[in-house]
Amino acid sequence: MIVYVDADSCPVIKEIISISKNYKLKVILVKDYNHTFNINEENVDIVTIEQGNDSADLYILSKLSKNDILITNDMGLASIALSKNSYVLNFYGKEINNFNIDQLLFERHINKVNRRNNIYSSKFKKRVTNDNLNFKNNLIKLIKTATSK
């Protein structure tokens, strides 16, 4: 089992690395060359790809296998990862699964249509300490679920 991270805008990289290390899981951070990380951990590989639409997504999908874990906020990427029988968690710790992906994709579509019509939703709320704690707890729960199967 490998933990893949859509890392360009991921706010919980330290948490992912720490928890994965405790469970002896390899972490692969996928980013474009415009982002830099100063990480020197034994269980972490950093993959730098060319900048471009969906370049990181395509790399992740080419490597992702059954029972791997993907951390992303990209619902398109999440939906394809689910079809590969992988586990998916967003940056807030919400598990993305076959029961909620349709609604999340629909919400994404509605937001895109609204933006095209110059209708913008309220700004995203700032992350708070509880968001990181919720993410950590849910990642641990997901790892335990995935390793028990």
Contacts in CASP RR format, 6 or more apart in sequence:
PFRMAT RR
TARGET T0000
AUTHOR 0000-0000-0000
METHOD contacts of the structure
MODEL  1
MIVYVDADSCPVIKEIISISKNYKLKVILVKDYNHTFNINEENVDIVTIE
QGNDSADLYILSKLSKNDILITNDMGLASIALSKNSYVLNFYGKEINNFN
IDQLLFERHINKVNRRNNIYSSKFKKRVTNDNLNFKNNLIKLIKTATSK
1 25 0 8 1.000
1 67 0 8 1.000
1 68 0 8 1.000
1 69 0 8 1.000
1 146 0 8 1.000
1 147 0 8 1.000
2 25 0 8 1.000
2 26 0 8 1.000
2 27 0 8 1.000
2 28 0 8 1.000
2 63 0 8 1.000
2 65 0 8 1.000
2 68 0 8 1.000
2 69 0 8 1.000
3 16 0 8 1.000
3 20 0 8 1.000
3 25 0 8 1.000
3 26 0 8 1.000
3 27 0 8 1.000
3 28 0 8 1.000
3 68 0 8 1.000
3 69 0 8 1.000
3 70 0 8 1.000
3 71 0 8 1.000
4 28 0 8 1.000
4 30 0 8 1.000
4 60 0 8 1.000
4 63 0 8 1.000
4 64 0 8 1.000
4 68 0 8 1.000
4 69 0 8 1.000
4 70 0 8 1.000
4 71 0 8 1.000
5 13 0 8 1.000
5 16 0 8 1.000
5 27 0 8 1.000
5 28 0 8 1.000
5 29 0 8 1.000
5 30 0 8 1.000
5 70 0 8 1.000
5 71 0 8 1.000
5 72 0 8 1.000
6 30 0 8 1.000
6 56 0 8 1.000
6 57 0 8 1.000
6 60 0 8 1.000
6 70 0 8 1.000
6 71 0 8 1.000
6 72 0 8 1.000
6 73 0 8 1.000
6 74 0 8 1.000
6 77 0 8 1.000
7 13 0 8 1.000
7 29 0 8 1.000
7 30 0 8 1.000
7 31 0 8 1.000
7 35 0 8 1.000
7 37 0 8 1.000
7 46 0 8 1.000
7 56 0 8 1.000
8 31 0 8 1.000
8 32 0 8 1.000
8 34 0 8 1.000
8 35 0 8 1.000
8 56 0 8 1.000
9 73 0 8 1.000
10 16 0 8 1.000
10 29 0 8 1.000
10 71 0 8 1.000
10 91 0 8 1.000
11 91 0 8 1.000
11 127 0 8 1.000
11 132 0 8 1.000
12 71 0 8 1.000
12 91 0 8 1.000
12 132 0 8 1.000
12 135 0 8 1.000
12 136 0 8 1.000
13 29 0 8 1.000
13 37 0 8 1.000
13 39 0 8 1.000
15 132 0 8 1.000
15 135 0 8 1.000
15 136 0 8 1.000
15 139 0 8 1.000
16 27 0 8 1.000
16 71 0 8 1.000
16 139 0 8 1.000
17 27 0 8 1.000
17 39 0 8 1.000
17 41 0 8 1.000
17 43 0 8 1.000
17 44 0 8 1.000
19 136 0 8 1.000
19 139 0 8 1.000
19 140 0 8 1.000
19 143 0 8 1.000
20 26 0 8 1.000
20 27 0 8 1.000
20 43 0 8 1.000
20 143 0 8 1.000
21 41 0 8 1.000
21 42 0 8 1.000
21 43 0 8 1.000
23 143 0 8 1.000
23 147 0 8 1.000
24 43 0 8 1.000
25 43 0 8 1.000
25 69 0 8 1.000
25 143 0 8 1.000
26 43 0 8 1.000
26 44 0 8 1.000
26 45 0 8 1.000
27 41 0 8 1.000
27 43 0 8 1.000
27 44 0 8 1.000
27 45 0 8 1.000
28 44 0 8 1.000
28 45 0 8 1.000
28 46 0 8 1.000
28 47 0 8 1.000
28 63 0 8 1.000
29 37 0 8 1.000
29 39 0 8 1.000
29 44 0 8 1.000
29 45 0 8 1.000
29 46 0 8 1.000
29 47 0 8 1.000
30 47 0 8 1.000
30 49 0 8 1.000
30 56 0 8 1.000
30 59 0 8 1.000
30 60 0 8 1.000
31 37 0 8 1.000
31 46 0 8 1.000
31 47 0 8 1.000
31 48 0 8 1.000
31 49 0 8 1.000
31 56 0 8 1.000
32 48 0 8 1.000
32 49 0 8 1.000
32 50 0 8 1.000
32 51 0 8 1.000
32 52 0 8 1.000
32 55 0 8 1.000
32 56 0 8 1.000
33 48 0 8 1.000
33 49 0 8 1.000
33 50 0 8 1.000
33 51 0 8 1.000
34 51 0 8 1.000
37 46 0 8 1.000
39 46 0 8 1.000
47 59 0 8 1.000
49 55 0 8 1.000
49 56 0 8 1.000
49 59 0 8 1.000
57 74 0 8 1.000
57 76 0 8 1.000
57 77 0 8 1.000
60 70 0 8 1.000
60 72 0 8 1.000
60 77 0 8 1.000
60 81 0 8 1.000
61 77 0 8 1.000
61 80 0 8 1.000
61 81 0 8 1.000
61 84 0 8 1.000
64 70 0 8 1.000
64 81 0 8 1.000
64 84 0 8 1.000
64 86 0 8 1.000
65 84 0 8 1.000
65 86 0 8 1.000
66 84 0 8 1.000
66 85 0 8 1.000
66 86 0 8 1.000
67 85 0 8 1.000
67 86 0 8 1.000
67 87 0 8 1.000
67 146 0 8 1.000
67 149 0 8 1.000
68 86 0 8 1.000
68 87 0 8 1.000
69 86 0 8 1.000
69 87 0 8 1.000
69 88 0 8 1.000
69 89 0 8 1.000
69 139 0 8 1.000
69 142 0 8 1.000
69 143 0 8 1.000
69 146 0 8 1.000
70 77 0 8 1.000
70 78 0 8 1.000
70 81 0 8 1.000
70 86 0 8 1.000
70 87 0 8 1.000
70 88 0 8 1.000
70 89 0 8 1.000
71 88 0 8 1.000
71 89 0 8 1.000
71 90 0 8 1.000
71 91 0 8 1.000
71 139 0 8 1.000
72 78 0 8 1.000
72 81 0 8 1.000
72 88 0 8 1.000
72 90 0 8 1.000
72 91 0 8 1.000
73 90 0 8 1.000
73 91 0 8 1.000
75 96 0 8 1.000
75 101 0 8 1.000
75 104 0 8 1.000
75 105 0 8 1.000
75 108 0 8 1.000
76 105 0 8 1.000
76 108 0 8 1.000
78 88 0 8 1.000
78 90 0 8 1.000
78 96 0 8 1.000
78 101 0 8 1.000
78 104 0 8 1.000
79 101 0 8 1.000
79 105 0 8 1.000
81 88 0 8 1.000
82 88 0 8 1.000
82 96 0 8 1.000
82 97 0 8 1.000
82 98 0 8 1.000
82 101 0 8 1.000
87 95 0 8 1.000
87 142 0 8 1.000
87 145 0 8 1.000
87 146 0 8 1.000
88 95 0 8 1.000
88 96 0 8 1.000
88 97 0 8 1.000
89 95 0 8 1.000
89 96 0 8 1.000
89 135 0 8 1.000
89 138 0 8 1.000
89 139 0 8 1.000
89 142 0 8 1.000
90 96 0 8 1.000
91 135 0 8 1.000
92 131 0 8 1.000
92 134 0 8 1.000
92 135 0 8 1.000
93 134 0 8 1.000
93 135 0 8 1.000
93 138 0 8 1.000
93 139 0 8 1.000
94 138 0 8 1.000
95 138 0 8 1.000
95 142 0 8 1.000
96 104 0 8 1.000
111 121 0 8 1.000
114 120 0 8 1.000
114 121 0 8 1.000
END
